[in-house]
Amino acid sequence: MAKQWIQAGKAFCAAADIQLKQNTKHEAANMYNEAANSFKKTDPHEALNCLLRSCDIYIDMVKLNRI
């Protein structure tokens, strides 16, 4: 069975975008983490981008909880 890590990463990113549109930030961050896990096998730069997006979401969630 062929490993299709790039396609999996793109699918997780698309799922994260949908979760953001539905305002379920925790799920979106989880999807970006999964995308990073997929991308790290073939594209470390894109894996890092996904982790940074996930971190931004988590930081934003903490800021909202402090208000």
Secondary structure as the mmCIF struct_conf table of DSSP 4:
data_model
#
loop_
_struct_conf.conf_type_id
_struct_conf.id
_struct_conf.beg_label_comp_id
_struct_conf.beg_label_asym_id
_struct_conf.beg_label_seq_id
_struct_conf.end_label_comp_id
_struct_conf.end_label_asym_id
_struct_conf.end_label_seq_id
HELX_RH_AL_P HELX_RH_AL_P1 TRP A 5 LYS A 21
TURN_TY1_P TURN_TY1_P1 GLN A 22 ASN A 23
HELX_RH_AL_P HELX_RH_AL_P2 LYS A 25 PHE A 39
TURN_TY1_P TURN_TY1_P2 LYS A 40 THR A 42
HELX_RH_AL_P HELX_RH_AL_P3 PRO A 44 ARG A 66
#
